[in-house]
Amino acid sequence: MLTAPVRQLGESERRAVERLLDLDPFASAQVAERVAARGLAWWRAEGRVLGYGTRRHLESVCWLGGNLTPVLAGPQAIAAFADLLAGEERLCSSIVGRADAVLQLWDRLSDTWGPARDVRPNQPLLVTDALPPVSVDPQVRRVRSGELDRLFPAAVAMYTEEVGVSPLADDGGRGYRRRVTDLIRSGRAYARFVDDQVVFKAELAVVTRRTAQVQGVWVAPEWRGRGIATSAMAAVVRDALARVAPTVSLYVNDFNLSARRVYERCGFRPVGTLATVLF
């Protein structure tokens, strides 16, 4: 299979990258947010953007930072990215993106980058652009700046439950605490409090001009099964559509049937499948 050379892209190719990201705005949302915030200059970016294709016709990109995300990568682009990456030490904590690209990439990288801690091959990618057709929980609101200490234990519990490792492990949680603080300050963290307890939480973890991507959805264990998740999620969707972006998107593990039912009730529709490889 003949492949074109892969190269690191710079600021001069930013418009071409943005046009390509716009072709897949939901699966590439995390990359689009970073490019919009930091550009492609290596001294400003939080990672590298690798490009496949000629300068006249950029076919695919691959973000390499805290995670690895291929965008619009066909078999030839995957082969080219893998050839380059296999010779580098793995520094990313995950590979995430459209399932076909991620799984093909992992098939080529697993011998040198493996083993993976977990592979989640089927994560439905969901989107809505309409107000939820269900009632909204009026007690769900944006978290205030002085409520970090109330929210943080719930955020840690969610992360540990979802990812399988604690965010406190590497640096005592300093980096994760900064991340949660930033989400609160930017008006992207939501919760329902009962007394001092968080019983529901969610964040707009990624925001672009095309979508607000929800992550970190969590219900306190003792509150599960009480039917609070649908109306709570509806409150998040309503606020995000009114205030942040024209669509709301998220992805969910295929085996999480209860969450999938909640999202369906809130009006989300499938627009593809993602996969995640966790290290």
C-alpha positions as semicolon CSV with decimal commas, in nm:
position;residue;x (nm);y (nm);z (nm)
1;M;0,000;0,000;0,000
2;L;0,149;0,334;-0,107
3;T;0,118;0,613;0,147
4;A;0,200;0,981;0,136
5;P;0,445;1,119;0,393
6;V;0,307;1,231;0,728
7;R;0,422;1,573;0,844
8;Q;0,369;1,793;1,146
9;L;0,141;2,081;1,054
10;G;0,205;2,442;1,144
11;E;0,007;2,762;1,174
12;S;0,028;2,829;0,799
13;E;-0,201;2,529;0,742
14;R;-0,452;2,616;1,011
15;R;-0,734;2,702;0,769
16;A;-0,695;2,370;0,589
17;V;-0,707;2,187;0,923
18;E;-1,016;2,377;1,035
19;R;-1,193;2,300;0,706
20;L;-1,117;1,932;0,750
21;L;-1,232;1,928;1,114
22;D;-1,559;2,090;1,006
23;L;-1,631;1,784;0,792
24;D;-1,666;1,573;1,108
25;P;-1,756;1,826;1,377
26;F;-1,877;1,587;1,646
27;A;-1,610;1,315;1,637
28;S;-1,335;1,577;1,602
29;A;-1,470;1,820;1,862
30;Q;-1,182;1,776;2,109
31;V;-0,925;1,848;1,839
32;A;-1,125;2,145;1,705
33;E;-1,143;2,302;2,052
34;R;-0,768;2,278;2,099
35;V;-0,688;2,413;1,753
36;A;-0,928;2,706;1,806
37;A;-0,772;2,786;2,144
38;R;-0,402;2,738;2,072
39;G;-0,357;2,715;1,695
40;L;-0,094;2,488;1,542
41;A;0,228;2,663;1,641
42;W;0,434;2,405;1,830
43;W;0,530;2,644;2,109
44;R;0,161;2,724;2,184
45;A;-0,015;2,396;2,125
46;E;-0,072;2,126;2,386
47;G;0,013;1,862;2,131
48;R;0,112;1,801;1,772
49;V;-0,117;1,790;1,471
50;L;0,007;1,544;1,212
51;G;-0,122;1,573;0,857
52;Y;-0,163;1,318;0,579
53;G;-0,192;1,434;0,218
54;T;-0,037;1,698;0,001
55;R;-0,020;2,067;0,083
56;R;-0,283;2,125;-0,183
57;H;-0,510;1,850;-0,051
58;L;-0,497;1,766;0,319
59;E;-0,682;1,435;0,357
60;S;-0,655;1,355;0,728
61;V;-0,509;1,478;1,054
62;C;-0,409;1,308;1,375
63;W;-0,388;1,490;1,708
64;L;-0,111;1,369;1,936
65;G;-0,113;1,505;2,289
66;G;-0,265;1,372;2,609
67;N;-0,464;1,147;2,378
68;L;-0,427;1,036;2,018
69;T;-0,717;1,122;1,785
70;P;-0,727;1,038;1,414
71;V;-0,973;1,246;1,210
72;L;-1,112;1,138;0,871
73;A;-0,838;0,877;0,847
74;G;-0,881;0,610;0,582
75;P;-0,667;0,293;0,556
76;Q;-0,374;0,464;0,383
77;A;-0,367;0,750;0,633
78;I;-0,388;0,501;0,922
79;A;-0,094;0,307;0,780
80;A;0,111;0,624;0,742
81;F;0,031;0,753;1,091
82;A;0,108;0,412;1,242
83;D;0,443;0,386;1,063
84;L;0,548;0,715;1,219
85;L;0,405;0,660;1,565
86;A;0,537;0,306;1,606
87;G;0,887;0,451;1,622
88;E;0,798;0,688;1,908
89;E;0,751;0,627;2,277
90;R;0,386;0,626;2,374
91;L;0,308;0,931;2,587
92;C;-0,069;0,956;2,537
93;S;-0,312;0,805;2,787
94;S;-0,569;0,699;2,527
95;I;-0,656;0,666;2,160
96;V;-1,005;0,796;2,083
97;G;-1,202;0,875;1,769
98;R;-1,416;0,713;1,502
99;A;-1,420;0,341;1,576
100;D;-1,296;0,217;1,240
101;A;-0,990;0,445;1,247
102;V;-0,907;0,387;1,615
103;L;-0,929;0,009;1,591
104;Q;-0,724;-0,005;1,271
105;L;-0,462;0,222;1,428
106;W;-0,449;0,015;1,744
107;D;-0,412;-0,305;1,539
108;R;-0,095;-0,157;1,391
109;L;0,039;-0,004;1,713
110;S;-0,048;-0,269;1,969
111;D;0,277;-0,464;1,930
112;T;0,489;-0,160;2,022
113;W;0,246;0,041;2,237
114;G;0,063;-0,239;2,411
115;P;-0,078;-0,377;2,617
116;A;-0,388;-0,163;2,662
117;R;-0,559;-0,140;2,998
118;D;-0,899;-0,146;2,825
119;V;-1,039;-0,132;2,472
120;R;-1,393;0,001;2,426
121;P;-1,475;-0,071;2,061
122;N;-1,836;0,044;2,045
123;Q;-1,926;0,385;2,188
124;P;-2,232;0,539;2,020
125;L;-2,180;0,906;1,930
126;L;-2,503;1,100;1,995
127;V;-2,619;1,451;1,903
128;T;-2,922;1,673;1,957
129;D;-3,009;2,020;1,834
130;A;-3,360;2,036;1,983
131;L;-3,490;2,119;2,328
132;P;-3,550;1,800;2,529
133;P;-3,903;1,658;2,497
134;V;-3,910;1,582;2,872
135;S;-3,943;1,787;3,187
136;V;-3,636;1,970;3,316
137;D;-3,506;1,942;3,672
138;P;-3,509;2,300;3,806
139;Q;-3,256;2,208;4,076
140;V;-2,980;2,136;3,825
141;R;-2,769;2,447;3,780
142;R;-2,422;2,568;3,697
143;V;-2,173;2,515;3,977
144;R;-2,052;2,837;4,141
145;S;-1,689;2,931;4,193
146;G;-1,702;2,875;4,567
147;E;-1,838;2,520;4,532
148;L;-1,526;2,344;4,406
149;D;-1,474;2,153;4,728
150;R;-1,833;2,029;4,716
151;L;-1,805;1,916;4,353
152;F;-1,455;1,773;4,351
153;P;-1,521;1,446;4,542
154;A;-1,805;1,365;4,301
155;A;-1,581;1,443;4,004
156;V;-1,313;1,209;4,139
157;A;-1,572;0,934;4,197
158;M;-1,707;0,974;3,843
159;Y;-1,362;0,965;3,684
160;T;-1,253;0,660;3,883
161;E;-1,573;0,473;3,802
162;E;-1,565;0,560;3,431
163;V;-1,194;0,536;3,350
164;G;-1,095;0,269;3,598
165;V;-0,811;0,463;3,764
166;S;-0,813;0,752;4,008
167;P;-0,727;1,101;3,881
168;L;-0,541;1,149;4,210
169;A;-0,284;0,882;4,129
170;D;-0,015;1,071;3,937
171;D;0,016;1,411;4,104
172;G;-0,216;1,391;4,399
173;G;-0,498;1,528;4,187
174;R;-0,351;1,874;4,126
175;G;-0,395;1,858;3,749
176;Y;-0,745;1,721;3,772
177;R;-0,840;1,980;4,032
178;R;-0,720;2,255;3,794
179;R;-0,933;2,104;3,519
180;V;-1,247;2,097;3,736
181;T;-1,174;2,454;3,851
182;D;-1,149;2,569;3,488
183;L;-1,481;2,405;3,402
184;I;-1,652;2,581;3,692
185;R;-1,500;2,919;3,607
186;S;-1,609;2,891;3,244
187;G;-1,968;2,802;3,336
188;R;-1,942;2,450;3,200
189;A;-1,996;2,244;3,519
190;Y;-2,348;2,146;3,629
191;A;-2,475;1,978;3,942
192;R;-2,777;1,913;4,157
193;F;-2,704;1,950;4,526
194;V;-2,905;1,804;4,811
195;D;-2,776;1,971;5,125
196;D;-2,398;1,947;5,072
197;Q;-2,412;1,634;4,858
198;V;-2,380;1,623;4,479
199;V;-2,646;1,383;4,356
200;F;-2,600;1,459;3,984
201;K;-2,318;1,617;3,786
202;A;-2,214;1,674;3,425
203;E;-1,978;1,900;3,235
204;L;-1,948;2,056;2,892
205;A;-1,597;1,917;2,862
206;V;-1,550;2,031;2,502
207;V;-1,698;2,341;2,339
208;T;-1,660;2,443;1,975
209;R;-1,862;2,671;1,752
210;R;-2,042;2,360;1,627
211;T;-2,114;2,164;1,945
212;A;-2,094;2,139;2,323
213;Q;-1,980;1,791;2,417
214;V;-2,106;1,655;2,749
215;Q;-1,883;1,435;2,960
216;G;-1,861;1,336;3,325
217;V;-2,230;1,250;3,364
218;W;-2,273;1,091;3,705
219;V;-2,545;1,012;3,957
220;A;-2,453;0,939;4,319
221;P;-2,487;0,563;4,379
222;E;-2,751;0,598;4,650
223;W;-2,963;0,812;4,414
224;R;-2,954;0,573;4,121
225;G;-3,280;0,411;4,024
226;R;-3,487;0,707;4,142
227;G;-3,540;0,847;3,793
228;I;-3,352;1,175;3,839
229;A;-3,107;1,137;3,550
230;T;-3,340;1,215;3,259
231;S;-3,472;1,547;3,388
232;A;-3,126;1,642;3,516
233;M;-2,967;1,574;3,179
234;A;-3,249;1,763;3,010
235;A;-3,158;2,068;3,219
236;V;-2,799;2,049;3,097
237;V;-2,907;2,017;2,735
238;R;-3,148;2,307;2,757
239;D;-2,891;2,541;2,906
240;A;-2,616;2,436;2,665
241;L;-2,837;2,492;2,360
242;A;-2,955;2,829;2,486
243;R;-2,619;2,961;2,596
244;V;-2,325;2,772;2,446
245;A;-2,359;2,595;2,109
246;P;-2,612;2,499;1,839
247;T;-2,585;2,129;1,921
248;V;-2,508;1,909;2,221
249;S;-2,313;1,587;2,168
250;L;-2,170;1,303;2,373
251;Y;-2,052;0,946;2,345
252;V;-2,143;0,657;2,569
253;N;-2,029;0,300;2,625
254;D;-2,258;0,058;2,438
255;F;-2,302;-0,156;2,750
256;N;-2,435;0,136;2,956
257;L;-2,797;0,071;2,870
258;S;-2,945;0,289;3,143
259;A;-2,748;0,593;3,026
260;R;-2,840;0,527;2,663
261;R;-3,208;0,525;2,758
262;V;-3,166;0,858;2,938
263;Y;-3,003;1,017;2,633
264;E;-3,269;0,880;2,400
265;R;-3,543;1,028;2,618
266;C;-3,363;1,363;2,605
267;G;-3,376;1,362;2,225
268;F;-3,026;1,250;2,130
269;R;-2,984;1,068;1,798
270;P;-2,690;0,850;1,683
271;V;-2,442;0,995;1,432
272;G;-2,175;0,727;1,439
273;T;-1,960;0,514;1,664
274;L;-1,641;0,598;1,849
275;A;-1,387;0,369;2,012
276;T;-1,140;0,427;2,294
277;V;-0,817;0,249;2,382
278;L;-0,711;0,323;2,741
279;F;-0,357;0,283;2,877
